[in-house]
């Protein structure tokens, strides 16, 4: 068994699968990726049929990157022959007397991203399924859609193996030890030597980094989405209804019919703080009730019998921004942490992690996501998870 690799990736979810693929294109059989569970498991944050992809974002640090996400996904689609991105158009629905429309519109203008601002009447004319009030502000962006996360993870993994990478599932990392010329990675199967270690372990980030003496202030919550068997299924097909995000006291979001013969919606950061060891897979009735109240008022045909509710984990720094950085104290270790909203960026973050590992730098603007910013280093930094 080969035990020394140029690059070892720990965590083969959305970000790790993408990193393994991009590294394998560069280094072939010198790439090892380790996953503690089975590939495609439901324990983390990268499962299910769909994740939102959008150009619209709240901060110029993200709108500087969002156009590149579509290019990165298109490259994976081209090589795999599998469609992963489906454009539906997207609505940012903003409650009256809130700043969110201006914040999102300003970030898009700064990046030169085209969008339209609609009145409630215009939005309801375009999508009669909506029930909006005077004073609501609506931003429409035509490129919004979904990424099929399940297929995308599989595509990244299959392509990584096609380029020579080794992917080992059910191989948890028991410890890491920085050395003079790399990092030792201990598993039950063997101890592997990596010249460069890429950690994409999400809720298990601190557990993996403990051997390097690193611990970050990460909050883990259990979140959920519900699939609704709406009897108005044709009205909510992707060619008739968009991806949407509601910005009010709560942030809620939803998808047209895809993956199941059902609509899908959830509350952003609507769940309880947990740890990976004590989380449950049981639906949270409080979050479900908040979602139902919103849908019955604003998208009444969206609901129907609950087909099922699926849980996942969000893992978030106090400012809810990504961390994508080389550890200053251990420059052979690179970490990416997605803050509970990174899947749409996964194909691009794989490229960025490959750049950092192979070339020591990237041309993509990631200066906002360093590991030495106050949100990571200041114990008194006040948490704010709204985006």
PEQUI-V509384 format. One record per pair of residues at least 4 apart in sequence whose C-alpha atoms are under 6 Angstrom apart, sorted by the first residue. I is the first residue (numbers start at 1). J is the second residue. D is the distance in whole Angstrom. If there is no record, write none. Layout:
# PEQUI-V509384
i=I j=J d=D
i=I j=J d=D
This chain:
# PEQUI-V509384
i=3 j=192 d=5
i=4 j=192 d=6
i=4 j=193 d=5
i=5 j=30 d=5
i=5 j=194 d=5
i=6 j=30 d=5
i=6 j=194 d=5
i=6 j=195 d=5
i=7 j=31 d=5
i=7 j=194 d=6
i=7 j=196 d=5
i=7 j=197 d=6
i=8 j=31 d=6
i=8 j=32 d=5
i=8 j=33 d=6
i=8 j=194 d=6
i=8 j=197 d=5
i=9 j=33 d=4
i=9 j=198 d=5
i=9 j=199 d=6
i=10 j=33 d=6
i=10 j=34 d=5
i=10 j=199 d=5
i=10 j=200 d=6
i=11 j=16 d=5
i=11 j=34 d=6
i=11 j=35 d=5
i=11 j=200 d=5
i=11 j=201 d=5
i=12 j=16 d=4
i=12 j=17 d=5
i=12 j=35 d=5
i=13 j=17 d=6
i=13 j=46 d=6
i=14 j=46 d=5
i=14 j=153 d=6
i=14 j=346 d=6
i=15 j=346 d=5
i=16 j=200 d=5
i=17 j=156 d=5
i=17 j=157 d=6
i=18 j=156 d=6
i=18 j=347 d=5
i=18 j=350 d=4
i=19 j=23 d=6
i=19 j=350 d=4
i=20 j=24 d=6
i=20 j=160 d=6
i=21 j=156 d=6
i=21 j=160 d=4
i=22 j=351 d=6
i=22 j=354 d=6
i=23 j=27 d=6
i=23 j=354 d=5
i=24 j=28 d=4
i=24 j=31 d=6
i=24 j=160 d=6
i=24 j=163 d=5
i=24 j=165 d=6
i=25 j=163 d=6
i=28 j=163 d=5
i=28 j=164 d=4
i=28 j=165 d=6
i=29 j=164 d=4
i=29 j=165 d=5
i=31 j=165 d=5
i=32 j=165 d=6
i=32 j=166 d=5
i=32 j=167 d=6
i=33 j=167 d=5
i=34 j=168 d=5
i=35 j=169 d=5
i=35 j=170 d=6
i=35 j=171 d=6
i=36 j=170 d=5
i=36 j=171 d=5
i=36 j=172 d=4
i=37 j=169 d=6
i=37 j=170 d=4
i=38 j=169 d=5
i=38 j=170 d=5
i=42 j=47 d=6
i=44 j=312 d=6
i=44 j=313 d=5
i=45 j=312 d=5
i=45 j=313 d=5
i=47 j=150 d=6
i=48 j=150 d=6
i=49 j=148 d=5
i=49 j=149 d=6
i=49 j=150 d=6
i=49 j=259 d=5
i=50 j=146 d=6
i=50 j=147 d=5
i=50 j=148 d=5
i=50 j=149 d=5
i=51 j=146 d=5
i=51 j=147 d=5
i=52 j=145 d=6
i=52 j=146 d=4
i=53 j=144 d=6
i=53 j=145 d=5
i=53 j=146 d=5
i=53 j=344 d=5
i=54 j=144 d=4
i=55 j=66 d=5
i=57 j=63 d=6
i=57 j=104 d=6
i=58 j=103 d=6
i=58 j=104 d=5
i=59 j=107 d=5
i=60 j=64 d=6
i=60 j=107 d=5
i=63 j=111 d=6
i=69 j=345 d=6
i=69 j=348 d=5
i=72 j=347 d=5
i=72 j=348 d=5
i=73 j=347 d=6
i=76 j=80 d=6
i=77 j=81 d=5
i=77 j=82 d=5
i=77 j=83 d=6
i=84 j=147 d=5
i=84 j=148 d=5
i=85 j=146 d=6
i=85 j=147 d=5
i=86 j=145 d=5
i=86 j=146 d=5
i=87 j=143 d=6
i=87 j=144 d=6
i=87 j=145 d=4
i=88 j=145 d=5
i=88 j=238 d=6
i=88 j=242 d=5
i=89 j=141 d=6
i=89 j=142 d=4
i=89 j=143 d=5
i=89 j=144 d=5
i=89 j=145 d=6
i=89 j=242 d=5
i=90 j=140 d=6
i=90 j=141 d=5
i=90 j=144 d=5
i=90 j=242 d=5
i=90 j=243 d=5
i=90 j=244 d=5
i=91 j=139 d=6
i=91 j=140 d=5
i=91 j=244 d=5
i=92 j=138 d=6
i=92 j=139 d=5
i=92 j=245 d=5
i=93 j=138 d=5
i=93 j=246 d=5
i=93 j=247 d=6
i=94 j=101 d=6
i=94 j=136 d=6
i=94 j=137 d=5
i=94 j=246 d=6
i=94 j=247 d=5
i=95 j=136 d=5
i=95 j=248 d=5
i=96 j=135 d=5
i=96 j=136 d=5
i=101 j=105 d=6
i=102 j=106 d=6
i=108 j=113 d=5
i=109 j=113 d=6
i=115 j=140 d=6
i=115 j=141 d=5
i=116 j=139 d=6
i=116 j=140 d=5
i=117 j=138 d=6
i=117 j=139 d=5
i=118 j=122 d=6
i=118 j=123 d=6
i=118 j=138 d=5
i=120 j=132 d=6
i=123 j=127 d=6
i=124 j=128 d=5
i=124 j=130 d=6
i=129 j=299 d=6
i=130 j=298 d=6
i=130 j=299 d=5
i=131 j=298 d=4
i=148 j=152 d=6
i=151 j=155 d=6
i=154 j=158 d=6
i=160 j=165 d=5
i=161 j=165 d=5
i=173 j=186 d=6
i=173 j=187 d=5
i=174 j=186 d=5
i=174 j=187 d=5
i=175 j=186 d=5
i=175 j=211 d=6
i=176 j=184 d=6
i=176 j=185 d=5
i=176 j=211 d=5
i=177 j=183 d=6
i=177 j=184 d=5
i=177 j=211 d=6
i=178 j=183 d=4
i=179 j=183 d=5
i=182 j=194 d=6
i=182 j=195 d=4
i=182 j=196 d=6
i=182 j=332 d=6
i=183 j=193 d=6
i=183 j=194 d=5
i=184 j=192 d=6
i=184 j=193 d=5
i=185 j=191 d=5
i=185 j=192 d=5
i=186 j=191 d=4
i=187 j=191 d=6
i=196 j=332 d=5
i=196 j=333 d=6
i=197 j=333 d=5
i=198 j=333 d=6
i=198 j=334 d=5
i=198 j=335 d=6
i=199 j=335 d=5
i=200 j=336 d=5
i=201 j=205 d=5
i=202 j=337 d=6
i=203 j=315 d=5
i=206 j=210 d=6
i=206 j=215 d=5
i=209 j=214 d=5
i=210 j=214 d=5
i=218 j=316 d=5
i=218 j=317 d=5
i=219 j=315 d=6
i=219 j=316 d=5
i=220 j=273 d=6
i=220 j=274 d=6
i=220 j=314 d=5
i=220 j=315 d=4
i=221 j=271 d=6
i=221 j=272 d=5
i=221 j=273 d=4
i=221 j=274 d=5
i=221 j=313 d=6
i=221 j=314 d=5
i=222 j=271 d=5
i=222 j=272 d=6
i=222 j=312 d=6
i=222 j=313 d=5
i=223 j=271 d=5
i=223 j=311 d=5
i=223 j=312 d=5
i=223 j=313 d=6
i=224 j=310 d=5
i=224 j=311 d=4
i=224 j=312 d=6
i=225 j=265 d=5
i=225 j=266 d=4
i=225 j=309 d=6
i=225 j=310 d=5
i=226 j=264 d=6
i=226 j=265 d=6
i=226 j=308 d=6
i=226 j=309 d=4
i=227 j=262 d=6
i=227 j=263 d=5
i=227 j=264 d=4
i=227 j=306 d=6
i=227 j=307 d=5
i=227 j=308 d=6
i=228 j=262 d=5
i=228 j=263 d=5
i=228 j=303 d=5
i=228 j=304 d=5
i=228 j=305 d=6
i=228 j=306 d=5
i=228 j=307 d=5
i=229 j=262 d=5
i=229 j=304 d=5
i=229 j=305 d=5
i=229 j=307 d=6
i=230 j=302 d=6
i=230 j=303 d=5
i=230 j=304 d=4
i=235 j=240 d=6
i=236 j=240 d=6
i=236 j=241 d=5
i=236 j=256 d=5
i=236 j=257 d=6
i=237 j=256 d=6
i=237 j=257 d=5
i=238 j=256 d=5
i=241 j=256 d=6
i=243 j=254 d=6
i=243 j=255 d=5
i=244 j=253 d=6
i=244 j=254 d=5
i=245 j=252 d=6
i=245 j=253 d=4
i=246 j=251 d=5
i=246 j=252 d=5
i=247 j=251 d=5
i=251 j=268 d=5
i=252 j=266 d=6
i=252 j=267 d=4
i=252 j=268 d=6
i=253 j=265 d=6
i=253 j=266 d=6
i=254 j=264 d=6
i=254 j=265 d=4
i=255 j=264 d=5
i=256 j=263 d=5
i=257 j=262 d=5
i=257 j=263 d=5
i=270 j=287 d=6
i=274 j=279 d=6
i=275 j=279 d=6
i=281 j=311 d=6
i=292 j=296 d=6
i=295 j=299 d=5
i=295 j=300 d=6
i=296 j=300 d=4
i=314 j=340 d=5
i=315 j=339 d=5
i=315 j=340 d=6
i=316 j=320 d=5
i=316 j=339 d=4
i=318 j=375 d=6
i=318 j=383 d=4
i=318 j=384 d=6
i=319 j=375 d=6
i=319 j=383 d=6
i=319 j=384 d=5
i=320 j=339 d=5
i=320 j=385 d=5
i=321 j=339 d=6
i=322 j=337 d=6
i=322 j=338 d=5
i=322 j=339 d=5
i=322 j=369 d=5
i=323 j=336 d=5
i=323 j=337 d=5
i=323 j=369 d=5
i=323 j=370 d=6
i=324 j=335 d=6
i=324 j=336 d=4
i=324 j=369 d=5
i=325 j=334 d=6
i=325 j=335 d=6
i=325 j=370 d=5
i=326 j=331 d=6
i=326 j=333 d=6
i=326 j=334 d=4
i=327 j=331 d=5
i=327 j=333 d=6
i=338 j=342 d=5
i=345 j=349 d=6
i=349 j=353 d=6
i=354 j=358 d=6
i=355 j=359 d=5
i=355 j=361 d=6
i=355 j=362 d=5
i=356 j=360 d=4
i=356 j=361 d=5
i=356 j=362 d=6
i=374 j=378 d=5
i=375 j=381 d=6
